[in-house]
Amino acid sequence: MDKKESITLEDLKKGSDEVLRQVYEANRDKFFNYAKRYNLPKEDLVDIYQDAYIAFYDNVMNNKIKSFTSAISTYIISIGKYLIFDTLKKKSRMVTTDFDFSTLDKKTVLVQDLEIENQILTKEQKLLYRHFDSLGEKCKELLNLFYYRGFTIKDILEHTSYNTENVIKSAKSRCMKTLKERIFN
């Protein structure tokens, strides 16, 4: 294992410029290789990578990440993926509607990064929050895109690796069924 892959959460929390630079540089090309499938301009991808890295750094420094369950690159790419989807959605809306985007909040919030005060949640909300987190990554991503981000089935088909709209509908149905079963059990 090379030095870049052996960086720990504790190393990052120390805030060393050298460690932060290593993480930034080690994951930049991985991100661009992943992101090139979305055919966005290089300038947009650079901005998205920087935003994803900043979100990752903020999550580390604010103790939102308790431990790494996957590689750092996986974490940064997953943040970047949602930012790419948001960018693509905004671009497609700008072409097809007259909606004034200046009325929207510019700050992107990822569902898994929301800080929720348990004392203000209803019993049902607490159950949903806990059981949503227990779903697999594909289910969480699909439900997040559809319900939280407001993507249509067609949007999801365009921007993910699903093969058909029917596959997406079926997967969404299975994910919701699983979520409901976990909540009601």
Secondary structure as GFF3:
##gff-version 3
##sequence-region A 1 185
A	DSSP	alpha_helix	9	13	.	.	.	ID=ss1
A	DSSP	alpha_helix	17	35	.	.	.	ID=ss2
A	DSSP	three_ten_helix	36	38	.	.	.	ID=ss3
A	DSSP	alpha_helix	42	61	.	.	.	ID=ss4
A	DSSP	alpha_helix	72	96	.	.	.	ID=ss5
A	DSSP	three_ten_helix	101	103	.	.	.	ID=ss6
A	DSSP	three_ten_helix	111	113	.	.	.	ID=ss7
A	DSSP	three_ten_helix	118	120	.	.	.	ID=ss8
A	DSSP	alpha_helix	123	133	.	.	.	ID=ss9
A	DSSP	alpha_helix	137	143	.	.	.	ID=ss10
A	DSSP	pi_helix	144	148	.	.	.	ID=ss11
A	DSSP	alpha_helix	153	159	.	.	.	ID=ss12
A	DSSP	alpha_helix	165	184	.	.	.	ID=ss13
###
